[in-house]
Amino acid sequence: MTNENVVRRDVLAYGPDGSGAKKIQLTQIEWYFSGNEIHAWTSAEGPCPRVGGAGPDLFCALLGVRRQLAEADWLLLIKASRRDAWFSTKQYPARRAGVRLYPNLDGPPLDDLVDALAPEEDVTMLASWEEQMLWRKQWKHPESQAWTRVYGSPPTHRVTGQL
């Protein structure tokens, strides 16, 4: 990997500052393609712990990053952190750096693809990776009621930031 192959994006993150208080801070996500994988990590210069992940697309790589950041009490404020964001599937393909949004548990995803690293303006849509997994499980298997059993009735929200 050469330096020019690395993509760097400034993103907002919510986590502890030097005083121990939590606040929104600017950090940087770096990523690159390596064969059939994407590798992503937080920049050493940012306030977040330096963690990384890999996967077949940016969403999956970021999932690894988000899981590790959650252990340090950090949340990335990006589209890939929405409870209803999911990666490309055969039925609903997306670009390797994009995600699809599934705002309704009983319907298909939105037609528009969304940039995985775009900022998420609606903070009520941000979720832990665990909540995201439950949302997806209930979307795929409605009878499971996986998300509803834990979080109650599904909310309805507007979607912005389409590609």
C-alpha positions in Angstrom: 0.0 0.0 0.0 1.3 3.4 -0.9 0.3 6.6 0.8 -1.6 7.9 -2.3 -3.9 4.9 -2.2 -5.2 5.9 1.3 -8.5 7.8 1.4 -8.8 10.2 4.3 -12.1 11.7 5.5 -12.8 14.1 8.3 -15.8 12.9 10.3 -17.5 13.8 13.6 -17.3 11.6 16.6 -18.8 11.7 20.1 -16.6 10.7 23.0 -14.5 11.8 25.9 -12.2 14.8 25.7 -9.1 15.4 27.7 -11.1 16.5 30.8 -13.3 13.4 30.8 -16.4 15.2 29.5 -18.0 13.8 26.4 -18.4 16.0 23.4 -18.5 16.1 19.6 -15.0 16.2 18.1 -13.5 16.1 14.7 -11.5 13.0 13.8 -10.3 11.3 10.6 -11.1 7.9 9.1 -8.5 6.5 6.7 -9.2 3.6 4.4 -8.0 1.8 1.3 -8.8 -1.1 -1.0 -6.7 -4.2 -0.7 -7.7 -6.9 -3.2 -11.3 -7.9 -2.2 -11.1 -6.1 1.2 -11.3 -2.6 2.5 -9.2 -1.7 5.5 -10.3 1.3 7.6 -8.9 2.8 10.8 -9.0 6.0 12.9 -6.2 8.4 12.3 -3.4 8.6 14.9 -3.8 12.4 14.9 -7.4 12.4 16.0 -8.9 12.2 19.5 -10.3 8.7 19.1 -8.3 5.6 20.0 -6.4 4.2 17.0 -8.4 1.2 15.9 -9.0 -0.6 12.6 -11.2 -3.1 10.8 -11.5 -4.8 7.5 -14.3 -6.2 5.4 -15.6 -6.7 1.9 -16.9 -3.1 1.9 -16.5 0.1 3.9 -19.6 -0.5 6.0 -18.2 -3.9 7.2 -14.7 -2.4 7.8 -16.3 0.5 9.8 -18.3 -2.0 11.8 -15.1 -3.3 13.2 -13.9 0.2 13.9 -17.2 1.1 15.6 -17.2 -2.0 17.8 -13.7 -1.1 19.1 -14.6 2.5 19.5 -17.7 1.6 21.5 -15.5 -0.1 24.0 -13.7 3.2 24.6 -17.1 5.1 24.8 -16.9 6.6 21.3 -19.6 6.9 18.5 -18.9 7.9 14.9 -21.6 10.4 13.8 -21.9 9.0 10.2 -24.5 7.4 8.0 -22.9 4.0 8.5 -23.8 4.4 12.2 -27.5 4.7 11.6 -29.6 1.8 13.0 -31.1 1.3 9.6 -27.9 1.3 7.5 -26.7 -1.9 5.9 -24.1 -3.0 3.4 -24.6 -4.3 -0.1 -26.5 -7.5 -0.7 -27.3 -9.4 -3.9 -30.9 -8.2 -3.8 -30.0 -4.6 -2.9 -26.4 -3.8 -4.2 -24.5 -0.8 -3.1 -21.1 0.6 -3.9 -18.2 -0.6 -1.7 -18.1 2.8 0.0 -21.8 3.3 0.3 -24.7 1.9 2.3 -28.4 1.3 1.9 -30.9 2.6 4.4 -33.8 0.4 5.5 -36.0 2.9 7.4 -39.0 0.6 7.5 -38.8 -2.8 9.2 -41.5 -4.1 6.8 -40.3 -2.7 3.5 -37.4 -2.5 1.0 -34.5 -0.1 1.4 -34.6 3.3 -0.1 -33.6 3.5 -3.7 -30.8 6.0 -3.2 -27.4 4.9 -2.0 -25.8 6.9 0.9 -22.2 7.7 1.4 -21.1 5.6 4.5 -19.0 8.4 5.9 -21.4 11.3 5.3 -22.4 13.1 8.5 -25.7 12.0 10.1 -27.7 15.0 11.0 -30.5 13.2 12.9 -28.8 12.0 16.0 -31.9 10.0 17.0 -31.0 7.6 14.1 -27.5 6.9 15.4 -27.1 3.5 17.1 -24.6 1.1 18.6 -23.5 -1.7 16.4 -25.6 -4.1 18.6 -28.8 -2.1 17.9 -27.9 -2.0 14.2 -27.7 -5.8 14.2 -31.1 -6.2 15.9 -32.7 -3.8 13.4 -31.3 -5.9 10.5 -32.3 -9.1 12.1 -35.9 -8.0 12.5 -36.0 -6.5 8.9 -34.8 -9.9 7.5 -36.9 -12.0 9.9 -39.9 -9.9 11.1 -41.2 -12.8 13.2 -38.1 -12.4 15.5 -39.2 -9.0 16.7 -35.5 -8.7 17.6 -35.4 -4.8 17.6 -38.9 -4.2 18.8 -38.5 -6.5 21.9 -35.6 -4.4 23.1 -36.4 -0.9 21.8 -40.2 -0.8 21.4 -42.2 0.6 18.4 -40.0 1.5 15.4 -39.6 5.2 14.8 -40.1 6.9 11.5 -37.5 9.4 10.4 -36.5 11.6 7.4 -33.5 10.6 5.4 -30.9 13.0 4.1 -27.5 12.8 2.5 -28.2 10.5 -0.4 -25.5 10.2 -3.1 
